[in-house]
């Protein structure tokens, strides 16, 4: 097991790194230079800057940094971000009825923990996730989009809580969403319905005023992830209106292209499925042929053993009858007439046994001949 280094105290480590170069101090402590640097950083011990020892050896005047009071290094704080200045709402474009209905629906909507307005439970409203301050601008963006799509086959509609840009049977989903920023000291949010089990929840974030237009395309079970995002940045969304309209007006063409791609993918999938089924059928037929050949080979082998056993029985019977003919059994003891008839029948049976075996051998020889003509299995 590797033993940990016996580090000196913070003050002693400070004196060491300012008395000799770090390579010598690390060698004395039995650690690497990287480990020494990490230890100094953890204890907030300043080290000589690059070139310090060369200047000191040349007799130049160098400055020794003092040891900080605290052993905890100061964390670099991010520069405060300037609040986003949203452009003013332009009232030149009148609001369509759907935009006005959305404005009425969100008028008394409560705020969720992220500082956005909760969606009304009733009524057809546009899909927005914004704060109360950003709601007029979001609705104005929808009004600009609807005004720009008036002369195109694409129209903005709402259906089952979704805002859709629809052209015939082709559609994509739209949503305007506001970016939020976490902030401490926000008020508690009273629940919509007061009850002993429903306590106020603290608000976690507030809106920044930066809006996004999120676009998601149809998927197998609804709509997938956002495919395109238009964001507020150096250029506000209002100045990106032309790009948004060009994208939305291309819905039918892109949908046709996507259908063609899906058709090709479906054909490729079906072709692959047929290939797999044919391959499985071929492997099943191959396995069945292997099993048939195995059974045929086993049956021929068993028939050979059966013929050998029949031959043994015939030879034993022939020997037995020969022994009887030599006088092993007196015919008078069973009756001369009865014995002669039985002996005649036994001789006939003995003569028929080879003929039966010949027929069996001929049948099995034919089967073995077929086995020799089998093609090799792949």
QUIKAFEN-V380111 format. One record per pair of residues at least 24 apart in sequence whose C-alpha atoms are under 8 Angstrom apart, sorted by the first residue. I is the first residue (numbers start at 0). J is the second residue. Records with the same first field share a line. If there is no record, write none. Layout:
# QUIKAFEN-V380111
I = J + J
This chain:
# QUIKAFEN-V380111
4 = 28 + 29 + 30
9 = 42 + 44
10 = 66
12 = 39 + 44
13 = 44 + 45 + 46 + 66
16 = 46 + 47
17 = 46 + 47 + 63
20 = 52
40 = 72
41 = 70 + 71 + 72
42 = 70 + 71 + 72
43 = 67 + 69 + 70 + 71 + 72
44 = 70
82 = 207
83 = 207 + 208 + 209
84 = 208
85 = 208 + 209 + 235
86 = 235
87 = 136
88 = 135 + 136 + 139
89 = 139
90 = 139
92 = 142 + 143 + 146
93 = 142
94 = 139 + 142
95 = 142 + 145
97 = 123 + 124 + 125
98 = 124 + 125 + 138 + 141 + 142
100 = 124
101 = 125 + 138
102 = 134 + 135 + 138
109 = 191
110 = 188
111 = 188 + 202
112 = 188 + 200 + 201 + 202 + 203 + 204
113 = 179 + 202 + 203 + 204 + 205 + 206
114 = 179 + 202 + 203 + 204 + 205 + 206
115 = 177 + 205 + 206
123 = 157 + 158 + 160
124 = 157 + 160
125 = 157 + 160 + 161 + 162
126 = 160 + 161 + 162 + 173 + 174 + 175
127 = 174 + 175 + 176
128 = 174 + 175 + 176 + 177
129 = 175 + 176 + 177 + 206
130 = 177 + 205 + 206
132 = 208
133 = 177 + 206 + 208
137 = 175 + 210
140 = 236 + 237
143 = 240
144 = 240 + 243 + 244
147 = 244
148 = 244 + 248
151 = 248
152 = 248
153 = 247 + 248 + 250
164 = 247
165 = 250
166 = 250 + 251
169 = 250 + 251 + 254
170 = 216 + 217 + 250 + 254
171 = 214 + 215 + 216 + 217 + 250
172 = 214 + 215 + 216 + 217 + 222
173 = 212 + 213 + 214 + 215
174 = 212 + 213 + 214
175 = 210 + 211 + 212 + 213
176 = 210 + 211 + 212 + 213
177 = 206 + 207 + 208 + 209 + 210 + 211
178 = 206 + 207 + 208 + 209 + 210 + 211
179 = 204 + 205 + 206 + 207
180 = 204 + 205 + 206 + 207
181 = 205
210 = 236
211 = 236
285 = 376
289 = 376
296 = 370
299 = 363 + 366 + 367
302 = 363
306 = 356 + 360
309 = 356
313 = 349 + 352
316 = 349
317 = 349
320 = 345
